[in-house]
């Protein structure tokens, strides 16, 4: 299928800069300075934006013989096929029009050309450039138009002579090699315009078999030079990598040694404090159970164990209490909120961890050895008090309520807020295709009711097809007045991400956050609803989460942060999937502050091959794709706009089912109402990444009931 050149030319770029020297300007060389023709270490993928004729396209050997474009008269006036070996006039930046010949990028050792561009070897200058088709014209037909007889540049004159001789030889002139510059110009100027077009120019065949020997020799030298540059660069990177590895190993060894010394000193200090408590020289209520130090600001109770904690340690517990890995094991010690060598509870529904330091300091001697011998071991929160094991770690009664209390804003200090484990009541604004409900179901959380505000028909159809009556649609977010919100009853979780197009920094026509004619202003509807629910929620605590793009200008981010009165975190989907998709998250979800840090610790991140359809000879060219948006061009990778997948040796885009799996949806999730792939891409491009949202909302599984029976 032919591509519209007027669209793709907007993305074409000239890869060479004009000569900036006085000599270069006088002679008008088409390129000088650093040439962007260095070989790339990216896999060379044949572009499907071109329609090829001639031999089939393969990843090895020659690329396709001609490039087919549209017949847009403003772009090309001399035909639709651009064969290799074609003589052309080309223009690079401010340089004059210069004679050249279309060559194969592989013969020069350079990257494949960008969309609707070709590589051109310049006569007289003997270098190559990547040139958009809009900057090329056929040599013979356009000779009168572009030949400047007043330009005295030696290289330009030599280039014109070389091009005329080649054209003459192809036209049957046998003595053209003996011509001087005047002879050549006189010959081509004497031929009528309608006879200038050689039969070769209108042919779809290439001329690479009869390229002049001196052209083949010159481009071979260019290729050898590029290969040497590539080898030198790879060697330099390898040496730097080796040096970095050695330095890194040394630093890790040094840090491990220092950490071991620090840990020993910490254990010794804490043990001395506990000895004072045992000797009744110090009261337990006067020390912080986390840092085991005598403090004056013991303003909080430890949520899990009997004892007090200081302000700093309390914030650490708040930030880490619900940071859980994909294996459901907690990241931080439940006592001191620190990381290190730990013992893990064997209760599948618990999986809390206890660091060696806390056990050595707060538990009786030999407690760690006894615990190591127990199989299974039920931790201090999953079993009764054992004097031989627990020591100072006495489980607080109803500790779940105390944990919930940490995240309730402005609680009355003398009253423990009531926090019942009831099914979730959810309000999802800008719901899209029901991503929020997919996440809650994946986390196996009981959902009593799921309200969704969405206006796009395709999105509503997809949500209804997959979730049926589980979703109650409310219409436009602007229509959710206070009176309508009051009818919904109490809400436990408010989620949403207002449309990002008007806030994205990559949209130069964005209307911003205040323009009432755009969608950026819808952020204030989320904030309005949030404020109403905080004060009109039948006494229930409200958890909330707001998402938007990290590419927004900092002024927009500051506005959102000022209204929410909290800073955002940044979580990138690349740690959970084969897609780079960085997003801001504001909210009060437990341990939200640590979600970013724990995401970066995830190992064995999925790669693109993991989502490609099996048994179809599909192979990923890249490990992770760029951020997928509503724009089909977002599926292309890098400045070369290459395809992310090879199928039977040819470049291909991601299929809709593969994109669904990439976002965490089941395959065919968006296959509703005979939607075209472009419309399915549009729905997915607006969606959240399910693995990311699961990671952020996972702490709620500790506060709300599960759809599965809880393990005692």
Buried (B, 14 or more C-beta within 10 A) or exposed (E): EEBEBBEBBEBBEBBBBBBEEEEBBBBBBBBBEEBBBBBBEBBBBBBBBBBBBBEEBEBEEBBBBBBBBBEBEEBBEBBBBBBBBBBBBBBBEEBBBBBBBBBBBBBBBBBBBBBBBBBBBBBBBBBBBBBBBBBBBBBBBBBEEBBEEEBEBEBBBBBBBBBBBBBBBBBEBEEBEEBEEEBBBEBBEEBEEEEBBBEBBEBBBBBBEEBBEEBBEBBEEBBEBBEEBBEEEEEEEEEEEEEEEEEEEEEEEEEEEEEEEEBEEBBEEBBEBBEEBEEEEBEEEEBBBBBBEBBEEBEBBBBBBBBBBBEEBBBBBBBBBBBBBEEEBBBBBBBBBBBBEBBBBBBEBBBBBBBBBBBBBBBBEEBBEBBEEEEEBEBBBBBEEEEEBBBBBEBBEEBBBBBBBBBBEEBEEEEBBEBEEBBBBBBBBBBBBBBBBBBBBBBEBBBEBBBBBBBBEBBBBBBBBBBEEBBEEBEEBEEBEEEEBEEBEBBBBBBBBBBBBBBBEEBEEBBBBEEEEBBBBBBBBBBBBBEBBEEEBEEBBBBBBBBBBBBBBEEBBEBBBEBBEBEBBEBBBBBBBBBEBBBBBBBBBBBBBBBBBBBEEBEEBBBBEEBBBEEEEBBBBBEBBBBBBBEBEBBBBBBBBBBBBBBEBBBBBBBBBBBBBBBBBEBEBBBBEEBEBEBBBBBBBBBBBBBBBBBBBBBBBBBBBBEEEEEE
